Amino acid sequence: MSRKIGVLALQGAVEEHLSCLHRLDVQATAVKTMEEIDQLDGLILPGGESTAMGKLLEYFSLLKPLQEKIRQGLPVWGTCAGLILLAKEIENQEKTYIGLMDIKAARNAYGGQLESFSQKVSLPLVSESELPLVFIRAPYIVSVGSEVQILGELDGRIIAAKQENMLVTAFHPELTDDGCFHQYFIDTFT
């Protein structure tokens, strides 16, 4: 059975996620409306600018319906800015966005654009081999609630986690040729 995965196409690394999903022979589409989201088996919230994405979710009246859809069990994966969107708490910021995952996130925690980096990291719950990870103005997870499972850390900082139907990564798997994380999302959540 073919699963249909959407990439929220308001802003950010939409095409890169779609390319990765197509390489895995997955039915994938860019989505901008709740009518399109209602047809999905899973949704990716891409990296980009979380503040802009949050404002666009509100502007297009998607925030509350999307929160409800995720509460009802829609599998969702937030990469980088998507992690910020899903976080229940954001360090040094009162406003949250979707706010359903019991994590506290630190925005741009690894520094600005010039501090962006790539590194191979072992994430045994996702892949038997080391994965190439790309961090661009990346957040990390400061703390997690009791229902959250940590999937990976780098230098003592949480960079990947899951809770129920939600997955988050501080890095950008879509910017590598390795489809392991996309396959993990599809196999584990959809």
Summary of the structure (lengths in Angstrom):
residues: 190
radius of gyration: 14.9
end to end distance: 11.0
largest distance: 43.9
contacts: 646
relative contact order: 0.18
helix: 29%
strand: 32%
